[in-house]
């Protein structure tokens, strides 16, 4: 009889243990299903490039809000986790490690310099975290878990060179940029694009970031009798160069094609805007229904004085929507599954249609040529259509 009691109790105990484990697993599964998906956003909110951060944050916040209002992703809301790299490469790596290893973000979106990207990329790789790099850049950044949405030279420069030579009747270029990897890579690519268009590069100069005196270079531009300057100076350097070019009396003779003078920094050269052009995948002045809706939504959310959007910041909006689409297609946030689902994704957003290549991990996108107007905004002169990114990577 005692034996039976023990057997009965042992069976009841086992059943209770199974019930507790089942309840625990059910609770864990429920918690996972209701916990938000974390979107890590690594941007420049302070430091030399701090002017670019606020519009990026707002574009990302709008994308998250839109997705959450439509039901989220796989039944879960999105949570935006923001980190500031302070325009510093070391800080970029540190903040990436925090997002990946402590915050456990489901995707890492990086809108930073090329140098910062190289500090962040191995962090995302070691953490098996999907990384989306959004800014225009020099091309060739390739990892299985990395997708690049920004304009590359084959898009931003190659179609524009022959167009400007034909449109403005000149073939002589001078290249001026800051001295780091993006401008130098753009300079090298530009030389080949100019040669293919039967033009010539009369000179090429690179200066340290923070340069404010361009007198010596402008003397060379004048002596070379250049028709165009391809400008890969950024921030205050670009502003100083354009102003000094006009002071040198070259404003009516030399046309500037800037690859980094964005919508929100253009007002700093007001009064010196003639013959200044830019080529980007996005301008805030794009007159399309999608961009009008985007700008109106931003103003409704953040007020009429919200920072002006640029090709850098708008890219974060695209990235979040494209990633959400890929997760829905994959049916999971597992990195390898989402990487496969990213290929072929198409998003019709403020800049037009973006199509992600599963082979190159880059995107086909529209490229526009804008001319700076006297009131320091860009007037869109030409849409080059949907431009492929070139070979880039091979997966």
C-alpha positions as CSV (number, residue, x, y, z in Angstrom):
1,X,0.0,0.0,0.0
2,X,2.8,2.4,0.9
3,X,4.4,1.5,-2.4
4,X,1.3,2.4,-4.3
5,X,1.2,5.8,-2.5
6,X,4.7,6.5,-3.4
7,X,4.1,5.6,-7.1
8,X,1.0,7.7,-7.2
9,X,2.9,10.7,-5.7
10,X,5.8,10.1,-8.0
11,X,3.5,10.2,-11.0
12,X,1.7,13.3,-9.8
13,X,5.0,15.0,-9.2
14,X,6.2,14.2,-12.8
15,X,2.9,15.5,-14.2
16,X,3.2,18.7,-12.2
17,X,6.8,19.2,-13.4
18,X,5.7,18.8,-17.0
19,X,2.9,21.2,-16.5
20,X,5.3,23.8,-14.9
21,X,7.8,23.4,-17.8
22,X,4.9,23.7,-20.3
23,X,3.6,26.8,-18.6
24,X,7.1,28.3,-18.5
25,X,7.7,27.6,-22.2
26,X,4.3,29.0,-23.0
27,X,5.1,32.2,-21.0
28,X,8.5,32.5,-22.7
29,X,7.0,32.1,-26.2
30,X,4.3,34.6,-25.4
31,X,6.9,37.1,-24.1
32,X,8.9,36.7,-27.2
33,X,5.9,37.2,-29.4
34,X,4.9,40.4,-27.5
35,X,8.4,41.9,-27.0
36,X,9.2,44.6,-29.6
37,X,11.6,44.1,-32.4
38,X,14.6,46.4,-31.8
39,X,15.9,48.6,-34.6
40,X,19.3,50.0,-33.8
41,X,20.1,53.3,-35.4
42,X,23.7,54.5,-35.2
43,X,24.0,58.1,-36.4
44,X,26.0,61.3,-35.9
45,X,24.1,63.5,-33.4
46,X,27.1,65.4,-32.2
47,X,30.6,66.3,-33.3
48,X,31.6,67.7,-36.7
49,X,28.8,65.9,-38.6
50,X,26.2,66.5,-35.9
51,X,24.1,68.5,-38.3
52,X,23.2,65.3,-40.2
53,X,21.8,63.4,-37.1
54,X,18.5,65.1,-36.3
55,X,16.8,64.6,-39.7
56,X,18.0,61.0,-39.7
57,X,16.5,60.4,-36.3
58,X,13.2,61.9,-37.3
59,X,13.0,60.0,-40.6
60,X,13.6,56.8,-38.7
61,X,11.0,57.6,-36.0
62,X,8.5,58.3,-38.7
63,X,9.2,54.9,-40.4
64,X,8.8,53.1,-37.1
65,X,5.5,54.9,-36.3
66,X,4.1,54.0,-39.8
67,X,5.0,50.4,-39.4
68,X,3.6,50.1,-35.9
69,X,0.4,51.8,-36.9
70,X,-0.1,49.2,-39.7
71,X,0.2,46.4,-37.2
72,X,4.0,46.0,-36.7
73,X,6.0,43.1,-38.1
74,X,5.0,39.5,-37.4
75,X,2.6,40.8,-34.8
76,X,5.3,42.7,-32.9
77,X,5.9,46.4,-32.6
78,X,9.2,48.0,-33.5
79,X,11.3,49.9,-31.0
80,X,13.9,52.3,-32.1
81,X,17.2,52.3,-30.2
82,X,19.4,55.3,-31.1
83,X,23.1,55.7,-30.5
84,X,25.3,58.7,-31.3
85,X,28.8,58.0,-32.7
86,X,29.8,61.7,-32.0
87,X,31.5,61.8,-35.4
88,X,34.3,59.6,-34.0
89,X,35.4,56.3,-35.3
90,X,36.3,54.8,-31.9
91,X,33.0,55.9,-30.5
92,X,31.2,54.3,-33.5
93,X,32.7,50.9,-32.6
94,X,31.9,51.3,-29.0
95,X,28.3,52.3,-29.7
96,X,27.9,49.4,-32.2
97,X,29.0,46.9,-29.5
98,X,26.5,48.3,-27.1
99,X,23.6,48.0,-29.7
100,X,24.6,44.5,-30.7
101,X,25.8,42.9,-27.4
102,X,23.7,44.8,-24.8
103,X,20.6,46.1,-26.5
104,X,20.5,43.0,-28.7
105,X,19.0,44.9,-31.7
106,X,17.4,42.8,-34.5
107,X,18.9,45.1,-37.2
108,X,21.7,47.7,-37.1
109,X,21.2,50.7,-39.4
110,X,24.3,52.8,-39.8
111,X,24.4,56.3,-41.3
112,X,28.0,57.3,-40.7
113,X,31.2,58.0,-42.5
114,X,33.0,55.3,-44.4
115,X,35.7,55.1,-41.7
116,X,33.1,54.6,-39.0
117,X,31.4,51.9,-41.1
118,X,34.7,50.0,-41.1
119,X,34.7,50.1,-37.3
120,X,31.1,48.9,-37.1
121,X,31.1,46.3,-39.7
122,X,33.1,43.6,-37.8
123,X,30.9,44.2,-34.7
124,X,27.8,43.4,-36.7
125,X,29.5,40.4,-38.3
126,X,30.7,38.9,-35.0
127,X,27.2,39.4,-33.5
128,X,25.5,37.8,-36.6
129,X,23.4,41.0,-36.8
130,X,22.0,42.3,-40.1
131,X,23.5,45.6,-40.9
132,X,22.2,48.2,-43.4
133,X,24.5,51.0,-44.3
134,X,22.5,53.9,-45.8
135,X,24.8,56.8,-46.9
136,X,26.3,57.5,-50.3
137,X,29.7,56.0,-50.3
138,X,32.7,54.8,-52.4
139,X,31.3,51.3,-53.0
140,X,32.8,47.8,-52.5
141,X,31.7,47.3,-48.8
142,X,30.8,43.6,-48.9
143,X,29.7,41.2,-46.1
144,X,27.1,38.5,-46.1
145,X,25.1,40.3,-43.4
146,X,25.6,43.8,-44.9
147,X,23.4,45.7,-47.3
148,X,24.3,49.1,-48.8
149,X,21.5,51.5,-49.8
150,X,23.5,54.6,-50.6
151,X,24.6,56.0,-53.9
152,X,27.8,54.6,-55.3
153,X,30.1,56.2,-57.9
154,X,28.5,54.2,-60.8
155,X,25.2,55.9,-59.9
156,X,26.2,59.3,-58.5
157,X,28.9,60.2,-60.9
158,X,29.1,58.0,-64.0
159,X,25.8,59.1,-65.7
160,X,26.3,62.8,-64.6
161,X,29.7,63.5,-66.2
162,X,28.7,63.1,-69.9
163,X,25.4,64.9,-69.3
164,X,27.1,67.9,-67.8
165,X,29.8,68.0,-70.5
166,X,27.1,68.0,-73.2
167,X,24.7,70.3,-71.5
168,X,27.3,72.9,-70.5
169,X,29.8,72.6,-73.3
170,X,33.0,71.7,-71.5
171,X,35.3,68.8,-71.0
172,X,37.9,69.9,-68.4
173,X,37.5,68.8,-64.8
174,X,39.4,69.6,-61.6
175,X,38.9,67.3,-58.6
176,X,38.9,68.7,-55.0
177,X,38.2,66.7,-51.9
178,X,38.9,66.0,-48.3
179,X,41.8,63.6,-47.6
180,X,40.2,60.3,-46.6
181,X,38.9,57.1,-48.3
182,X,35.6,58.3,-49.7
183,X,36.9,61.4,-51.7
184,X,40.0,59.6,-52.9
185,X,37.9,56.6,-54.1
186,X,35.5,59.0,-55.8
187,X,38.4,60.8,-57.5
188,X,39.8,57.6,-58.9
189,X,36.4,56.6,-60.2
190,X,35.8,60.0,-61.7
191,X,39.0,59.9,-63.7
192,X,37.8,56.8,-65.5
193,X,34.3,58.2,-66.0
194,X,35.7,61.5,-67.4
195,X,38.1,59.5,-69.8
196,X,35.1,57.4,-71.0
197,X,33.2,60.6,-71.8
198,X,36.3,61.9,-73.7
199,X,37.0,64.6,-71.2
200,X,40.1,65.4,-69.1
201,X,41.1,65.9,-65.5
202,X,43.4,68.9,-65.2
203,X,44.2,68.4,-61.6
204,X,43.4,66.7,-58.3
205,X,43.9,67.9,-54.8
206,X,43.0,66.5,-51.3
207,X,43.1,68.5,-48.1
208,X,42.8,67.7,-44.4
209,X,39.3,67.8,-42.9
210,X,38.7,71.3,-41.5
211,X,40.6,73.2,-44.2
212,X,39.3,76.7,-44.6
213,X,41.8,78.3,-47.0
214,X,41.6,77.2,-50.6
215,X,43.4,80.0,-52.3
216,X,46.3,77.9,-53.7
217,X,43.9,75.3,-55.1
218,X,41.7,77.9,-56.7
219,X,44.8,79.5,-58.4
220,X,45.4,76.0,-59.9
221,X,41.7,75.8,-61.0
222,X,42.0,79.2,-62.7
223,X,45.3,78.3,-64.4
224,X,43.9,75.0,-65.6
225,X,41.0,76.8,-67.3
226,X,38.7,74.1,-65.8
227,X,35.1,74.0,-66.9
228,X,34.0,71.9,-63.9
229,X,35.1,71.2,-60.3
230,X,34.1,67.8,-58.9
231,X,33.8,68.6,-55.2
232,X,34.1,65.9,-52.5
233,X,34.6,68.3,-49.7
234,X,32.2,67.8,-46.8
235,X,30.6,70.1,-44.3
236,X,32.3,73.5,-43.6
237,X,35.1,72.6,-46.0
238,X,32.6,72.5,-48.9
239,X,31.0,75.8,-47.8
240,X,34.3,77.6,-47.5
241,X,35.4,76.4,-51.0
242,X,32.3,77.5,-52.8
243,X,32.3,80.9,-51.1
244,X,36.0,81.4,-52.0
245,X,35.5,80.3,-55.6
246,X,33.0,83.1,-56.0
247,X,35.4,85.5,-54.2
248,X,38.1,84.5,-56.8
249,X,35.7,85.6,-59.6
250,X,35.2,82.1,-60.9
251,X,31.5,81.7,-60.0
252,X,30.3,82.6,-63.4
253,X,32.9,80.5,-65.2
254,X,33.4,77.2,-63.3
255,X,30.5,74.9,-62.6
256,X,30.7,72.9,-59.3
257,X,29.4,69.3,-59.1
258,X,29.2,68.7,-55.4
259,X,28.7,65.2,-54.1
260,X,28.2,66.1,-50.4
261,X,26.7,69.6,-50.3
262,X,23.3,68.5,-48.9
263,X,19.9,70.2,-48.8
264,X,20.4,71.2,-45.1
265,X,23.9,72.7,-45.6
266,X,23.2,74.5,-48.9
267,X,21.7,77.6,-47.1
268,X,25.2,78.3,-45.7
269,X,26.3,79.4,-49.2
270,X,23.2,81.6,-49.9
271,X,24.4,84.4,-52.2
272,X,27.0,82.2,-53.8
273,X,24.9,79.5,-55.3
274,X,25.2,80.2,-59.0
275,X,26.7,77.3,-61.1
276,X,26.5,74.9,-58.1
277,X,25.0,71.4,-58.8
278,X,24.6,68.2,-56.9
279,X,23.7,64.6,-57.8
280,X,21.9,62.5,-55.3
281,X,19.3,59.8,-55.0
282,X,17.1,62.1,-53.0
283,X,16.4,65.9,-52.7
284,X,13.9,67.3,-50.3
285,X,12.5,69.3,-53.2
286,X,11.5,66.3,-55.3
287,X,8.1,67.0,-56.6
288,X,6.5,63.5,-56.4
289,X,3.4,62.4,-54.5
290,X,5.5,60.0,-52.3
291,X,7.9,62.8,-51.3
292,X,5.1,65.2,-50.7
293,X,3.4,62.7,-48.4
294,X,6.7,62.1,-46.6
295,X,7.4,65.7,-45.9
296,X,3.8,66.4,-44.8
297,X,4.0,63.4,-42.4
298,X,7.3,64.7,-40.9
299,X,5.8,68.2,-40.4
300,X,2.7,66.8,-38.8
301,X,4.8,64.8,-36.4
302,X,7.6,67.2,-35.7
303,X,6.3,70.6,-36.6
304,X,6.9,73.0,-39.5
305,X,10.4,73.8,-38.4
306,X,11.6,70.1,-38.5
307,X,15.2,69.8,-39.8
308,X,15.3,69.6,-43.6
309,X,15.6,66.0,-45.0
310,X,18.6,65.0,-47.1
311,X,19.7,62.0,-49.1
312,X,21.5,60.8,-45.9
313,X,18.5,61.0,-43.6
314,X,15.8,59.8,-46.0
315,X,17.8,56.7,-46.5
316,X,17.1,55.6,-42.9
317,X,13.3,55.8,-43.6
318,X,13.8,53.5,-46.6
319,X,16.1,51.1,-44.7
320,X,13.5,50.4,-41.9
321,X,10.7,49.9,-44.4
322,X,12.8,47.5,-46.6
323,X,14.0,45.5,-43.5
324,X,10.4,45.2,-42.3
325,X,9.3,43.9,-45.6
326,X,12.1,41.3,-45.6
327,X,11.3,40.1,-42.1
328,X,7.6,39.6,-43.1
329,X,8.7,37.6,-46.2
330,X,11.2,35.5,-44.1
331,X,8.6,35.0,-41.3
332,X,11.4,35.3,-38.8
333,X,14.1,37.8,-37.6
334,X,16.8,35.1,-38.1
335,X,19.7,36.9,-39.8
336,X,20.4,34.3,-42.5
337,X,16.7,34.1,-43.4
338,X,16.3,37.8,-43.6
339,X,19.5,38.2,-45.7
340,X,17.9,35.8,-48.2
341,X,14.6,37.7,-48.1
342,X,16.3,41.1,-48.6
343,X,17.2,40.2,-52.2
344,X,14.6,41.3,-54.6
345,X,12.9,43.7,-52.1
346,X,11.4,46.7,-53.8
347,X,10.3,49.9,-52.0
348,X,8.5,52.8,-53.6
349,X,9.4,55.6,-51.3
350,X,10.2,59.4,-51.2
351,X,13.2,59.0,-53.5
352,X,11.4,56.7,-56.0
353,X,11.8,53.0,-56.5
354,X,14.5,51.1,-54.7
355,X,15.3,47.6,-55.7
356,X,17.7,45.4,-53.6
357,X,20.0,43.0,-55.3
358,X,20.5,39.7,-53.5
359,X,23.8,39.3,-55.6
360,X,25.5,42.7,-55.0
361,X,23.7,43.6,-51.7
362,X,23.3,47.1,-53.2
363,X,20.3,48.9,-54.7
364,X,19.2,50.2,-58.0
365,X,17.8,53.7,-57.6
366,X,16.9,56.9,-59.3
367,X,19.6,59.6,-59.5
368,X,18.7,63.2,-59.9
369,X,20.7,66.3,-60.8
370,X,19.8,69.4,-58.8
371,X,20.9,73.0,-59.4
372,X,21.3,75.4,-56.4
373,X,18.9,78.3,-56.6
374,X,19.4,81.9,-55.2
375,X,17.2,81.0,-52.2
376,X,19.5,78.1,-51.4
377,X,17.3,75.2,-52.4
378,X,17.9,72.6,-55.1
379,X,15.8,72.7,-58.3
380,X,15.7,69.3,-59.9
381,X,17.0,69.5,-63.5
382,X,17.1,65.9,-64.6
383,X,16.1,62.4,-63.5
384,X,18.6,59.9,-64.9
385,X,16.1,57.1,-64.2
386,X,16.7,53.8,-62.3
387,X,20.5,53.3,-62.2
388,X,22.1,50.0,-61.4
389,X,25.0,50.0,-58.8
390,X,27.5,48.1,-60.9
391,X,29.3,44.9,-59.8
392,X,30.1,45.9,-56.2
393,X,29.8,42.5,-54.4
394,X,29.0,39.0,-55.5
395,X,27.0,36.6,-53.2
